[in-house]
Amino acid sequence: MNLPININIDYEYFKRFVPTYLQNSKQYYVCITNLAGKYVFVNQLFQERYSFITENFLGLDFAITIHYEDINKCNEAALYCISHPNKTTIVKIRKPQENLADFYWTEWEFSLLKDENQQAIGILCVGNDDTEKENLKVKEKENYERLVYSESKLRAIIDCSPNYKYLISSDFAILSINKSAKKLIKSIFGKEPAEGHDFRQYLIKGTEENFFKNFYQALAGKTVLVEEEFALQEGVPKSYFQIAYVPAYHKQGKLLGITLTFTSINKRKQIEESLSDAQNKLKAILDSSPVIYILLSPDLKVLSTNQTARKSYLTLMNREVKEGDDFRGFILKETEESFFQNFNRALAGEQVTVEREIYLKEKFKKWFEFAFFPAYDQQGRLIGVSFSALDIDSRKRTEQQLRYSESKVRGILDSRFSSIALIGRSFEMLSINKKMKEAANKLFGKEPQEGDNCLEYVMPDAQDSFKANIEKAFTGEKVFVEKELLEVGGKKYWLDVTYSPVFDDSHQIIGVAYNAIDITHWKKVEDELLESERRLAILANNFPDGSISLIDKNLQILYTGGKIYQTLGINPLTLIGQSISSIFPADTSCKIIELLPSILAGNLHHFEVTRENKVYMNTLSPIIDEPKDIIDKFVLSIIDITAQKQREEEIRSKNEKLEKIAWIQSHEIRRPVANILGLVNLMNEESSYEGIEIYLEHLYRATKELDMIIHKIVYHSNDL
């Protein structure tokens, strides 16, 4: 058939081919696709249901609302409609849920849509939600498979059971039998039973009468449970069996037959016999126990007692408590109120244990532990109250002493300036002293209690190291830690922390003692000391032209420094602790040893030594320990005075020359000067020329002598 494809016909055109009731249907989805597979009409229900895909389906491909595995199915249905224009076809299609990942089942009827001229113009699709029906089918299938599986499991369970199970009809035909039963019957009768066999042929000789009686009771609707003893074969010891006759019904309530179950109870019987023996032994144990045991009925009648109870009440009240007695006559008057209260609590199912100090004879007091436990029979029915009394006087006295000792220890711990806690393996606080509580409250705003998890009181960034130290201490190792903490408010302080394993009497570790001491003050002192040492090192290491050392009375170097060590390439720290005899030359060491008594007496000493053309001044200064008022150390300063000694020698040499010049000036110059002065005076008095010439000759000689002396002075002055 030649079909024209027209995809341009508008929505209103296609709408008129759809009945109004389908256009407005609230149950059926209606859509039309043109022959190219594009939507040209959808009804309101379709639009609303799939609006999460698009607001307008017109012109869009039909596949956008179809599970991808169902697209071919739709195409095949459309081709079928085209090739069979007067027929419809049913198609089950999965449609998307709103999240586009899930789908649900729908059922659609496809038919060819024709115009007025009977020309094919599209595919008319009418559908509805089919999920519930499909789910029902799936569920039915699953239920059937589950039923088959359950039946196979039940059969497997029954076949694996050690009990012998039969399902027998009212006319004694075997309807079902498990493997254990088949095996048993074959071992007895030499043939294997099968379904349909008459069960009566497999009855053990001597059991027939009981079987028929119980079987007919079960057919009447009664469940029968009996225990029988019989031999499975002649010459074989008898066995005990528990036999259950249970009516079995169809679902409709019609009797199907009787379920017959044989259970071997040989072991149980042996246990019961052993239990009887155990009860006798238990009675012997209870009679030898120091604890008073009395079993009382709800109306306070004595059901059972042990020997200790009988003897104790005979001693206390001059009469023996016996089975059947009314126990109210044996209750001490001062304990009546608490006894009845605790007895009633036990009757209500509660287990009650109390400790009490009571008066016995002549104002004699003793501590007892009283226990009231509900007593039940084997079926779980309450039969009374087990009342017991144990003399704990010695234990209580010991506990009181321990509590007194503990209070003294607690007082000692609370008076300590350190924070102490005993920590268990699960980081629970077993014990805490007052200082620890105050410190934790200051840091975390709450006071720790015994039983708290100690990690609640450890800074988050310190918890890993804290846990590691606790675990290490639980191995038996003692751990020491010094750490800095930041208090609320920004104040820093230092703690010296010790994690010590705590052992019990059997040397088992029962916890870790956490001991934290505030060492902030000592850290401050230490920092100040380090700063002082740093400054001392700077001062010592910059000591010019030599060294300075602190030496004790045993001549050990306590500290040393100076620039001389830089020149020699020696680290002064390596000399600390050494003896002076291993550092200084022998003559210097001997000199210091010689002067030591005088130094320790408070005297200052100096001496020079020459080494390799250099002169060193050694000064030994005693140090007084003011608090002790003793001298037990001194300072040795060594200074290179070579340049100073050279300057002194130069000055001495110059002084000698100056002294020589002064001598020349005061003695040698005086003579020619005196001669010149005398000749000048004579010349002033001489009137003749000849006489003046003679004086001039002498004056010349005196002047020459003075000139020679002046040259001599100049010569000596050039050396200055």
Order of alpha helices (4+ residues) and beta strands (2+ residues): alpha-alpha-beta-beta-alpha-alpha-beta-beta-beta-alpha-beta-beta-alpha-alpha-beta-beta-beta-alpha-beta-beta-alpha-alpha-beta-beta-beta-alpha-beta-beta-alpha-alpha-beta-beta-beta-alpha-beta-beta-alpha-alpha-beta-beta-beta-alpha-alpha-alpha
